[in-house]
Amino acid sequence: MNRFDPTRSAGEARVRFLDNDFQILSPGSFVRCAVTGQPIGLDDLKYWSVERQEAYADAAASLKRHLEIAG
């Protein structure tokens, strides 16, 4: 997806997380981190859980969620 795609809205996207990819269900320019709540631009999205269908701002947020669930 192109960062300057004119069809992308400025709001929050609905996304389905897949292995090594994600599918946009509703257009938007960002998703929210499940741990911190901070917006993550779709072009910057690198961390998510397919099992929990959650996005994470960074590796630390991903680890934090994993430890919450596991412990």
C-alpha beads as a LAMMPS data file, in Angstrom:
LAMMPS data file: protein, C-alpha beads

71 atoms
70 bonds

1 atom types
1 bond types

-500.0 500.0 xlo xhi
-500.0 500.0 ylo yhi
-500.0 500.0 zlo zhi

Masses

1 110.0

Atoms # bond

1 1 1 0.000 0.000 0.000
2 1 1 1.333 3.391 -0.947
3 1 1 1.789 5.957 1.825
4 1 1 0.238 8.591 -0.479
5 1 1 -2.726 6.464 -1.535
6 1 1 -5.602 8.950 -2.042
7 1 1 -8.191 6.294 -1.165
8 1 1 -6.812 5.852 2.359
9 1 1 -8.693 7.848 4.989
10 1 1 -6.961 9.646 7.841
11 1 1 -8.809 7.661 10.540
12 1 1 -8.198 4.345 12.246
13 1 1 -8.093 1.301 9.990
14 1 1 -9.647 -2.083 10.754
15 1 1 -7.112 -4.769 9.977
16 1 1 -6.995 -8.563 9.936
17 1 1 -3.542 -9.760 10.907
18 1 1 -2.126 -12.668 8.926
19 1 1 1.191 -14.516 8.980
20 1 1 3.771 -12.086 7.547
21 1 1 1.070 -9.733 6.239
22 1 1 -2.150 -7.964 7.113
23 1 1 -5.383 -7.290 5.261
24 1 1 -7.152 -3.937 5.500
25 1 1 -10.845 -4.441 6.208
26 1 1 -11.739 -0.753 6.585
27 1 1 -9.504 1.996 5.211
28 1 1 -7.502 4.215 7.508
29 1 1 -3.982 5.428 8.048
30 1 1 -3.224 3.825 11.418
31 1 1 -4.080 1.134 13.986
32 1 1 -3.704 1.372 17.764
33 1 1 -1.202 -0.506 19.871
34 1 1 -3.052 -3.004 22.070
35 1 1 -0.687 -2.288 24.971
36 1 1 0.009 1.451 24.851
37 1 1 -2.942 2.745 22.833
38 1 1 -0.630 4.835 20.672
39 1 1 -1.404 5.107 16.958
40 1 1 0.830 3.131 14.598
41 1 1 0.957 4.211 10.959
42 1 1 0.228 1.303 8.639
43 1 1 3.527 1.945 6.874
44 1 1 5.317 1.546 10.227
45 1 1 3.421 -1.527 11.458
46 1 1 5.904 -4.346 12.138
47 1 1 4.617 -6.175 15.227
48 1 1 1.304 -7.970 15.685
49 1 1 -0.268 -11.160 16.960
50 1 1 -2.211 -13.313 14.515
51 1 1 -3.632 -15.351 17.405
52 1 1 -4.876 -12.327 19.378
53 1 1 -5.440 -10.051 16.357
54 1 1 -3.597 -7.199 18.070
55 1 1 -1.047 -4.661 16.863
56 1 1 1.970 -3.549 18.898
57 1 1 3.967 -0.336 18.651
58 1 1 7.302 -2.098 19.118
59 1 1 8.981 -5.298 20.283
60 1 1 8.817 -4.204 23.940
61 1 1 5.029 -3.816 23.764
62 1 1 4.737 -7.219 22.097
63 1 1 6.827 -8.838 24.847
64 1 1 4.841 -7.062 27.558
65 1 1 1.564 -8.451 26.168
66 1 1 3.069 -11.934 25.828
67 1 1 4.182 -11.870 29.479
68 1 1 0.753 -10.629 30.615
69 1 1 -0.962 -13.503 28.826
70 1 1 1.576 -16.149 29.850
71 1 1 1.879 -15.194 33.484

Bonds

1 1 1 2
2 1 2 3
3 1 3 4
4 1 4 5
5 1 5 6
6 1 6 7
7 1 7 8
8 1 8 9
9 1 9 10
10 1 10 11
11 1 11 12
12 1 12 13
13 1 13 14
14 1 14 15
15 1 15 16
16 1 16 17
17 1 17 18
18 1 18 19
19 1 19 20
20 1 20 21
21 1 21 22
22 1 22 23
23 1 23 24
24 1 24 25
25 1 25 26
26 1 26 27
27 1 27 28
28 1 28 29
29 1 29 30
30 1 30 31
31 1 31 32
32 1 32 33
33 1 33 34
34 1 34 35
35 1 35 36
36 1 36 37
37 1 37 38
38 1 38 39
39 1 39 40
40 1 40 41
41 1 41 42
42 1 42 43
43 1 43 44
44 1 44 45
45 1 45 46
46 1 46 47
47 1 47 48
48 1 48 49
49 1 49 50
50 1 50 51
51 1 51 52
52 1 52 53
53 1 53 54
54 1 54 55
55 1 55 56
56 1 56 57
57 1 57 58
58 1 58 59
59 1 59 60
60 1 60 61
61 1 61 62
62 1 62 63
63 1 63 64
64 1 64 65
65 1 65 66
66 1 66 67
67 1 67 68
68 1 68 69
69 1 69 70
70 1 70 71
